[in-house]
Amino acid sequence: MIFVPNDLRDPRLNLAIETFLLQEMQTDEPILLFYINEPSIIIGRNQNTIAEINQHYVDEHNIHVVRRFSGGGAVYHDEGNLNFSFIMPDDGQSFRDFEKLTKPIVQALHELGVEGAQLKGRNDLVINDQKFSGNAMYATNGRMFAHGTIMFDSDINEVVNALKVRKDKIESKGIKSIRSRVTNIKPFLPKDKQEMTTEEFSEEILLKVFGVEDLAKIQTYTLTESDWEKVHEISKNYYANWDWNYGKSPEFDIERTKRFPIGSIDIHFNVTEGKITAMKIYGDFFGLGDIKEVEDQFIGVKYEKEALKQVVDQLDVKKYFGNIDAQELFELIY
């Protein structure tokens, strides 16, 4: 097995490294990649991004939102979370065999003293029925990867806040995440190991997986300048690309309703591939002009903060709705 060292924190590059190793590193030996991300939400390939996240919280806290190639549900990453990926040839038998492909991690945790770690259900690693690791797979052109998270010392409050969908009605045609109780590994380590950092924990897991006592004995591959050019190109085309991260979302319908002093405003709109395709505005407000003129301004616009705000700021809001300001209308729509 070959280990690829990496100390980046940007999920848009870390996932691109994984994709590069899958697509470009044509070797029969398994490759192991570890990475730690800045606060991020990683969306499953088939999910509706906007239905999975608390967009306002994400915006306020500068949390990255990145869609991965593999299926499954949305997960939250921060610097207390270690991510691992095994990249290998697809032998026709390993895909969906989560027990086989999480076994090295489970064994490493057992050797560290976390004896209760085990696979439960389809793809979760748990301790006492509390989930600390979600896992997913992806296969293409005779190669595959199996990747997962290890919540070592994550901020669990942030996990909940970032993934909590707003209470507004969202009827999604995408795949919804199944949210479970979660826990960190750190409290289950022996007392003498509970002061470890995520980086130190990563080194311990690495030594156990390779069965050595010295990092120098691990076979490694360092990305070349040419490799990095390809990694950045992959990141540009996918993980740093709004159309991939948001625009790939399935069609869904949103309804937003609020009562203002000027009356109620009830907005319905459809979003397909991340863009508004239809809008209807109802309410008992008293406005001037044809409300269809407002609806038409939003057709084709990305369901994204800056794009929507730009449209709202250009509207004569008081003309069409009465005595409310643009910011109030924007907060209703977004």
Contacts in CASP RR format, 6 or more apart in sequence:
PFRMAT RR
TARGET T0000
AUTHOR 0000-0000-0000
METHOD contacts of the structure
MODEL  1
MIFVPNDLRDPRLNLAIETFLLQEMQTDEPILLFYINEPSIIIGRNQNTI
AEINQHYVDEHNIHVVRRFSGGGAVYHDEGNLNFSFIMPDDGQSFRDFEK
LTKPIVQALHELGVEGAQLKGRNDLVINDQKFSGNAMYATNGRMFAHGTI
MFDSDINEVVNALKVRKDKIESKGIKSIRSRVTNIKPFLPKDKQEMTTEE
FSEEILLKVFGVEDLAKIQTYTLTESDWEKVHEISKNYYANWDWNYGKSP
EFDIERTKRFPIGSIDIHFNVTEGKITAMKIYGDFFGLGDIKEVEDQFIG
VKYEKEALKQVVDQLDVKKYFGNIDAQELFELIY
1 29 0 8 1.000
1 30 0 8 1.000
1 31 0 8 1.000
1 32 0 8 1.000
1 209 0 8 1.000
1 210 0 8 1.000
1 219 0 8 1.000
2 27 0 8 1.000
2 29 0 8 1.000
2 30 0 8 1.000
2 31 0 8 1.000
2 32 0 8 1.000
2 219 0 8 1.000
2 220 0 8 1.000
2 221 0 8 1.000
3 31 0 8 1.000
3 32 0 8 1.000
3 33 0 8 1.000
3 34 0 8 1.000
3 206 0 8 1.000
3 210 0 8 1.000
3 218 0 8 1.000
3 219 0 8 1.000
3 220 0 8 1.000
3 221 0 8 1.000
4 17 0 8 1.000
4 21 0 8 1.000
4 31 0 8 1.000
4 32 0 8 1.000
4 33 0 8 1.000
4 220 0 8 1.000
4 221 0 8 1.000
4 222 0 8 1.000
4 223 0 8 1.000
5 220 0 8 1.000
5 222 0 8 1.000
6 14 0 8 1.000
6 17 0 8 1.000
6 33 0 8 1.000
6 34 0 8 1.000
6 35 0 8 1.000
6 223 0 8 1.000
8 14 0 8 1.000
8 17 0 8 1.000
8 35 0 8 1.000
9 36 0 8 1.000
9 37 0 8 1.000
9 38 0 8 1.000
9 79 0 8 1.000
10 37 0 8 1.000
10 38 0 8 1.000
10 64 0 8 1.000
11 37 0 8 1.000
11 38 0 8 1.000
11 40 0 8 1.000
11 42 0 8 1.000
11 64 0 8 1.000
11 66 0 8 1.000
11 77 0 8 1.000
11 239 0 8 1.000
12 64 0 8 1.000
12 66 0 8 1.000
12 235 0 8 1.000
12 239 0 8 1.000
12 240 0 8 1.000
13 231 0 8 1.000
13 232 0 8 1.000
13 235 0 8 1.000
13 239 0 8 1.000
14 35 0 8 1.000
14 37 0 8 1.000
14 83 0 8 1.000
15 42 0 8 1.000
15 66 0 8 1.000
15 68 0 8 1.000
15 69 0 8 1.000
15 235 0 8 1.000
15 238 0 8 1.000
15 239 0 8 1.000
16 231 0 8 1.000
16 232 0 8 1.000
16 234 0 8 1.000
16 235 0 8 1.000
16 238 0 8 1.000
16 239 0 8 1.000
17 33 0 8 1.000
17 35 0 8 1.000
17 223 0 8 1.000
17 231 0 8 1.000
18 33 0 8 1.000
18 35 0 8 1.000
18 85 0 8 1.000
18 87 0 8 1.000
18 145 0 8 1.000
18 147 0 8 1.000
19 69 0 8 1.000
19 234 0 8 1.000
19 238 0 8 1.000
20 223 0 8 1.000
20 227 0 8 1.000
20 230 0 8 1.000
20 231 0 8 1.000
20 234 0 8 1.000
21 31 0 8 1.000
21 33 0 8 1.000
21 85 0 8 1.000
21 87 0 8 1.000
21 145 0 8 1.000
22 87 0 8 1.000
22 138 0 8 1.000
22 140 0 8 1.000
22 143 0 8 1.000
22 144 0 8 1.000
22 145 0 8 1.000
23 140 0 8 1.000
23 141 0 8 1.000
23 143 0 8 1.000
23 234 0 8 1.000
24 227 0 8 1.000
24 230 0 8 1.000
25 31 0 8 1.000
25 87 0 8 1.000
25 221 0 8 1.000
28 89 0 8 1.000
29 88 0 8 1.000
30 86 0 8 1.000
30 87 0 8 1.000
30 88 0 8 1.000
31 86 0 8 1.000
31 87 0 8 1.000
31 88 0 8 1.000
31 221 0 8 1.000
32 84 0 8 1.000
32 85 0 8 1.000
32 86 0 8 1.000
32 87 0 8 1.000
32 206 0 8 1.000
32 209 0 8 1.000
33 84 0 8 1.000
33 85 0 8 1.000
33 87 0 8 1.000
34 82 0 8 1.000
34 83 0 8 1.000
34 84 0 8 1.000
34 85 0 8 1.000
34 202 0 8 1.000
34 205 0 8 1.000
34 206 0 8 1.000
35 83 0 8 1.000
35 85 0 8 1.000
36 77 0 8 1.000
36 79 0 8 1.000
36 80 0 8 1.000
36 81 0 8 1.000
36 82 0 8 1.000
36 83 0 8 1.000
36 198 0 8 1.000
36 199 0 8 1.000
36 202 0 8 1.000
37 64 0 8 1.000
37 77 0 8 1.000
37 78 0 8 1.000
37 79 0 8 1.000
37 81 0 8 1.000
37 83 0 8 1.000
38 64 0 8 1.000
38 77 0 8 1.000
38 78 0 8 1.000
38 79 0 8 1.000
39 61 0 8 1.000
39 62 0 8 1.000
39 63 0 8 1.000
39 64 0 8 1.000
39 76 0 8 1.000
39 77 0 8 1.000
39 78 0 8 1.000
39 79 0 8 1.000
39 158 0 8 1.000
39 162 0 8 1.000
40 63 0 8 1.000
40 64 0 8 1.000
40 65 0 8 1.000
40 66 0 8 1.000
40 76 0 8 1.000
40 77 0 8 1.000
40 78 0 8 1.000
41 52 0 8 1.000
41 53 0 8 1.000
41 58 0 8 1.000
41 63 0 8 1.000
41 64 0 8 1.000
41 65 0 8 1.000
41 66 0 8 1.000
41 74 0 8 1.000
41 75 0 8 1.000
41 76 0 8 1.000
41 77 0 8 1.000
41 162 0 8 1.000
41 163 0 8 1.000
42 66 0 8 1.000
42 67 0 8 1.000
42 68 0 8 1.000
42 74 0 8 1.000
42 75 0 8 1.000
42 76 0 8 1.000
42 77 0 8 1.000
43 49 0 8 1.000
43 52 0 8 1.000
43 53 0 8 1.000
43 65 0 8 1.000
43 66 0 8 1.000
43 67 0 8 1.000
43 68 0 8 1.000
43 73 0 8 1.000
43 74 0 8 1.000
43 245 0 8 1.000
44 67 0 8 1.000
44 68 0 8 1.000
44 70 0 8 1.000
44 71 0 8 1.000
44 72 0 8 1.000
44 73 0 8 1.000
44 74 0 8 1.000
44 136 0 8 1.000
44 175 0 8 1.000
45 67 0 8 1.000
45 68 0 8 1.000
45 69 0 8 1.000
45 70 0 8 1.000
45 71 0 8 1.000
45 72 0 8 1.000
45 138 0 8 1.000
46 71 0 8 1.000
46 72 0 8 1.000
46 174 0 8 1.000
46 175 0 8 1.000
46 250 0 8 1.000
47 67 0 8 1.000
47 71 0 8 1.000
47 72 0 8 1.000
47 73 0 8 1.000
47 74 0 8 1.000
47 174 0 8 1.000
47 175 0 8 1.000
47 176 0 8 1.000
47 177 0 8 1.000
47 249 0 8 1.000
48 172 0 8 1.000
48 173 0 8 1.000
48 174 0 8 1.000
48 175 0 8 1.000
48 249 0 8 1.000
48 250 0 8 1.000
48 252 0 8 1.000
49 65 0 8 1.000
49 67 0 8 1.000
49 245 0 8 1.000
49 246 0 8 1.000
49 247 0 8 1.000
49 248 0 8 1.000
49 249 0 8 1.000
50 170 0 8 1.000
50 246 0 8 1.000
50 249 0 8 1.000
50 252 0 8 1.000
50 271 0 8 1.000
50 274 0 8 1.000
50 303 0 8 1.000
51 165 0 8 1.000
51 170 0 8 1.000
51 172 0 8 1.000
51 174 0 8 1.000
51 176 0 8 1.000
51 249 0 8 1.000
51 252 0 8 1.000
52 73 0 8 1.000
52 74 0 8 1.000
52 163 0 8 1.000
52 165 0 8 1.000
52 176 0 8 1.000
52 177 0 8 1.000
53 65 0 8 1.000
53 74 0 8 1.000
53 162 0 8 1.000
53 163 0 8 1.000
53 165 0 8 1.000
54 161 0 8 1.000
54 162 0 8 1.000
54 163 0 8 1.000
54 164 0 8 1.000
54 165 0 8 1.000
54 166 0 8 1.000
55 166 0 8 1.000
55 305 0 8 1.000
55 334 0 8 1.000
56 166 0 8 1.000
56 334 0 8 1.000
57 63 0 8 1.000
57 161 0 8 1.000
57 162 0 8 1.000
57 164 0 8 1.000
58 65 0 8 1.000
58 162 0 8 1.000
59 305 0 8 1.000
61 158 0 8 1.000
61 162 0 8 1.000
63 162 0 8 1.000
65 245 0 8 1.000
65 246 0 8 1.000
66 239 0 8 1.000
66 245 0 8 1.000
67 238 0 8 1.000
67 239 0 8 1.000
67 244 0 8 1.000
67 245 0 8 1.000
67 246 0 8 1.000
67 248 0 8 1.000
68 136 0 8 1.000
68 138 0 8 1.000
69 138 0 8 1.000
69 238 0 8 1.000
70 136 0 8 1.000
70 137 0 8 1.000
70 138 0 8 1.000
70 145 0 8 1.000
70 147 0 8 1.000
71 136 0 8 1.000
71 138 0 8 1.000
72 123 0 8 1.000
72 136 0 8 1.000
72 175 0 8 1.000
72 177 0 8 1.000
73 136 0 8 1.000
73 175 0 8 1.000
73 177 0 8 1.000
73 178 0 8 1.000
74 163 0 8 1.000
74 177 0 8 1.000
75 134 0 8 1.000
75 149 0 8 1.000
76 154 0 8 1.000
76 158 0 8 1.000
76 159 0 8 1.000
76 162 0 8 1.000
76 163 0 8 1.000
77 83 0 8 1.000
77 149 0 8 1.000
77 154 0 8 1.000
78 154 0 8 1.000
78 155 0 8 1.000
78 158 0 8 1.000
79 198 0 8 1.000
80 151 0 8 1.000
80 152 0 8 1.000
80 153 0 8 1.000
80 154 0 8 1.000
80 155 0 8 1.000
80 198 0 8 1.000
81 149 0 8 1.000
81 150 0 8 1.000
81 151 0 8 1.000
81 152 0 8 1.000
81 154 0 8 1.000
81 198 0 8 1.000
82 149 0 8 1.000
82 150 0 8 1.000
82 152 0 8 1.000
82 198 0 8 1.000
82 201 0 8 1.000
82 202 0 8 1.000
82 205 0 8 1.000
83 147 0 8 1.000
83 148 0 8 1.000
83 149 0 8 1.000
83 150 0 8 1.000
84 105 0 8 1.000
84 147 0 8 1.000
84 148 0 8 1.000
84 150 0 8 1.000
84 205 0 8 1.000
85 145 0 8 1.000
85 146 0 8 1.000
85 147 0 8 1.000
85 148 0 8 1.000
86 101 0 8 1.000
86 104 0 8 1.000
86 145 0 8 1.000
86 146 0 8 1.000
86 147 0 8 1.000
87 143 0 8 1.000
87 144 0 8 1.000
87 145 0 8 1.000
88 94 0 8 1.000
88 143 0 8 1.000
88 144 0 8 1.000
88 145 0 8 1.000
89 142 0 8 1.000
89 143 0 8 1.000
89 144 0 8 1.000
90 139 0 8 1.000
90 142 0 8 1.000
90 143 0 8 1.000
90 144 0 8 1.000
94 100 0 8 1.000
94 101 0 8 1.000
94 144 0 8 1.000
94 146 0 8 1.000
95 137 0 8 1.000
95 139 0 8 1.000
95 144 0 8 1.000
96 137 0 8 1.000
98 119 0 8 1.000
98 122 0 8 1.000
98 123 0 8 1.000
98 135 0 8 1.000
98 137 0 8 1.000
98 146 0 8 1.000
99 119 0 8 1.000
101 135 0 8 1.000
101 137 0 8 1.000
101 146 0 8 1.000
102 119 0 8 1.000
102 125 0 8 1.000
102 133 0 8 1.000
102 135 0 8 1.000
102 146 0 8 1.000
104 209 0 8 1.000
105 125 0 8 1.000
105 133 0 8 1.000
105 150 0 8 1.000
105 205 0 8 1.000
105 209 0 8 1.000
106 117 0 8 1.000
106 118 0 8 1.000
106 119 0 8 1.000
106 125 0 8 1.000
107 208 0 8 1.000
108 204 0 8 1.000
108 205 0 8 1.000
108 208 0 8 1.000
108 209 0 8 1.000
109 117 0 8 1.000
109 185 0 8 1.000
109 205 0 8 1.000
110 116 0 8 1.000
110 117 0 8 1.000
111 208 0 8 1.000
112 189 0 8 1.000
112 190 0 8 1.000
112 193 0 8 1.000
112 204 0 8 1.000
112 205 0 8 1.000
112 208 0 8 1.000
113 188 0 8 1.000
113 189 0 8 1.000
113 190 0 8 1.000
113 193 0 8 1.000
114 127 0 8 1.000
114 185 0 8 1.000
114 188 0 8 1.000
114 189 0 8 1.000
116 127 0 8 1.000
116 128 0 8 1.000
116 188 0 8 1.000
117 125 0 8 1.000
117 126 0 8 1.000
117 127 0 8 1.000
117 132 0 8 1.000
117 185 0 8 1.000
117 188 0 8 1.000
118 125 0 8 1.000
118 126 0 8 1.000
118 127 0 8 1.000
119 125 0 8 1.000
119 126 0 8 1.000
120 126 0 8 1.000
120 129 0 8 1.000
123 134 0 8 1.000
123 135 0 8 1.000
123 136 0 8 1.000
124 131 0 8 1.000
124 133 0 8 1.000
124 134 0 8 1.000
124 135 0 8 1.000
124 180 0 8 1.000
125 131 0 8 1.000
125 132 0 8 1.000
125 133 0 8 1.000
125 134 0 8 1.000
125 135 0 8 1.000
125 150 0 8 1.000
126 132 0 8 1.000
126 133 0 8 1.000
127 183 0 8 1.000
127 185 0 8 1.000
127 188 0 8 1.000
128 183 0 8 1.000
129 181 0 8 1.000
130 180 0 8 1.000
130 181 0 8 1.000
130 182 0 8 1.000
130 183 0 8 1.000
131 180 0 8 1.000
131 181 0 8 1.000
131 182 0 8 1.000
131 183 0 8 1.000
132 150 0 8 1.000
132 151 0 8 1.000
132 182 0 8 1.000
132 183 0 8 1.000
132 184 0 8 1.000
132 185 0 8 1.000
133 148 0 8 1.000
133 149 0 8 1.000
133 150 0 8 1.000
133 151 0 8 1.000
134 148 0 8 1.000
134 149 0 8 1.000
135 146 0 8 1.000
135 147 0 8 1.000
135 148 0 8 1.000
135 149 0 8 1.000
136 146 0 8 1.000
136 147 0 8 1.000
136 148 0 8 1.000
137 144 0 8 1.000
137 145 0 8 1.000
137 146 0 8 1.000
137 147 0 8 1.000
138 144 0 8 1.000
138 145 0 8 1.000
150 185 0 8 1.000
150 205 0 8 1.000
151 182 0 8 1.000
151 183 0 8 1.000
151 184 0 8 1.000
151 185 0 8 1.000
152 184 0 8 1.000
152 185 0 8 1.000
152 186 0 8 1.000
152 198 0 8 1.000
152 201 0 8 1.000
153 184 0 8 1.000
153 185 0 8 1.000
153 186 0 8 1.000
153 198 0 8 1.000
154 184 0 8 1.000
156 182 0 8 1.000
156 183 0 8 1.000
156 184 0 8 1.000
159 182 0 8 1.000
163 177 0 8 1.000
163 179 0 8 1.000
168 254 0 8 1.000
168 255 0 8 1.000
168 256 0 8 1.000
169 254 0 8 1.000
169 255 0 8 1.000
170 252 0 8 1.000
170 253 0 8 1.000
170 254 0 8 1.000
171 252 0 8 1.000
171 253 0 8 1.000
172 250 0 8 1.000
172 252 0 8 1.000
173 250 0 8 1.000
173 251 0 8 1.000
173 252 0 8 1.000
174 249 0 8 1.000
174 250 0 8 1.000
174 252 0 8 1.000
185 201 0 8 1.000
186 194 0 8 1.000
186 196 0 8 1.000
187 194 0 8 1.000
189 196 0 8 1.000
193 204 0 8 1.000
196 204 0 8 1.000
203 215 0 8 1.000
206 215 0 8 1.000
206 218 0 8 1.000
207 213 0 8 1.000
207 214 0 8 1.000
207 215 0 8 1.000
210 217 0 8 1.000
210 218 0 8 1.000
212 218 0 8 1.000
223 231 0 8 1.000
237 244 0 8 1.000
238 244 0 8 1.000
239 245 0 8 1.000
242 302 0 8 1.000
242 304 0 8 1.000
243 273 0 8 1.000
246 274 0 8 1.000
246 302 0 8 1.000
246 303 0 8 1.000
246 304 0 8 1.000
247 273 0 8 1.000
247 274 0 8 1.000
247 275 0 8 1.000
247 302 0 8 1.000
248 273 0 8 1.000
249 271 0 8 1.000
249 273 0 8 1.000
249 274 0 8 1.000
251 270 0 8 1.000
251 271 0 8 1.000
251 272 0 8 1.000
251 273 0 8 1.000
251 277 0 8 1.000
252 270 0 8 1.000
252 271 0 8 1.000
253 268 0 8 1.000
253 269 0 8 1.000
253 270 0 8 1.000
253 271 0 8 1.000
254 268 0 8 1.000
254 269 0 8 1.000
254 270 0 8 1.000
254 271 0 8 1.000
255 266 0 8 1.000
255 267 0 8 1.000
255 268 0 8 1.000
256 266 0 8 1.000
256 267 0 8 1.000
256 332 0 8 1.000
256 333 0 8 1.000
257 264 0 8 1.000
257 265 0 8 1.000
257 266 0 8 1.000
257 267 0 8 1.000
258 264 0 8 1.000
258 265 0 8 1.000
258 332 0 8 1.000
260 285 0 8 1.000
260 324 0 8 1.000
260 328 0 8 1.000
261 323 0 8 1.000
262 285 0 8 1.000
262 286 0 8 1.000
262 321 0 8 1.000
262 322 0 8 1.000
262 323 0 8 1.000
262 324 0 8 1.000
263 283 0 8 1.000
263 284 0 8 1.000
263 285 0 8 1.000
264 283 0 8 1.000
264 284 0 8 1.000
264 285 0 8 1.000
265 281 0 8 1.000
265 282 0 8 1.000
265 283 0 8 1.000
265 285 0 8 1.000
265 321 0 8 1.000
265 329 0 8 1.000
265 332 0 8 1.000
266 281 0 8 1.000
266 282 0 8 1.000
266 283 0 8 1.000
267 279 0 8 1.000
267 280 0 8 1.000
267 281 0 8 1.000
267 282 0 8 1.000
267 332 0 8 1.000
267 333 0 8 1.000
268 279 0 8 1.000
268 280 0 8 1.000
268 281 0 8 1.000
268 282 0 8 1.000
269 276 0 8 1.000
269 278 0 8 1.000
269 279 0 8 1.000
269 280 0 8 1.000
269 298 0 8 1.000
270 276 0 8 1.000
270 277 0 8 1.000
270 278 0 8 1.000
270 279 0 8 1.000
271 277 0 8 1.000
271 303 0 8 1.000
274 302 0 8 1.000
274 303 0 8 1.000
274 304 0 8 1.000
275 300 0 8 1.000
275 301 0 8 1.000
275 302 0 8 1.000
275 303 0 8 1.000
276 298 0 8 1.000
276 299 0 8 1.000
276 300 0 8 1.000
276 301 0 8 1.000
276 302 0 8 1.000
276 303 0 8 1.000
277 299 0 8 1.000
277 300 0 8 1.000
278 299 0 8 1.000
279 295 0 8 1.000
279 298 0 8 1.000
279 299 0 8 1.000
280 295 0 8 1.000
281 291 0 8 1.000
281 294 0 8 1.000
281 295 0 8 1.000
285 321 0 8 1.000
285 322 0 8 1.000
286 322 0 8 1.000
287 319 0 8 1.000
287 320 0 8 1.000
287 321 0 8 1.000
287 322 0 8 1.000
288 319 0 8 1.000
288 320 0 8 1.000
289 319 0 8 1.000
289 320 0 8 1.000
291 320 0 8 1.000
293 320 0 8 1.000
294 315 0 8 1.000
294 320 0 8 1.000
297 311 0 8 1.000
297 314 0 8 1.000
297 315 0 8 1.000
298 308 0 8 1.000
298 311 0 8 1.000
298 333 0 8 1.000
301 307 0 8 1.000
301 308 0 8 1.000
301 311 0 8 1.000
302 308 0 8 1.000
305 334 0 8 1.000
308 330 0 8 1.000
308 333 0 8 1.000
308 334 0 8 1.000
309 330 0 8 1.000
309 334 0 8 1.000
312 326 0 8 1.000
312 329 0 8 1.000
312 330 0 8 1.000
312 333 0 8 1.000
313 326 0 8 1.000
315 326 0 8 1.000
315 329 0 8 1.000
317 324 0 8 1.000
317 325 0 8 1.000
317 326 0 8 1.000
317 329 0 8 1.000
318 324 0 8 1.000
318 325 0 8 1.000
321 329 0 8 1.000
END
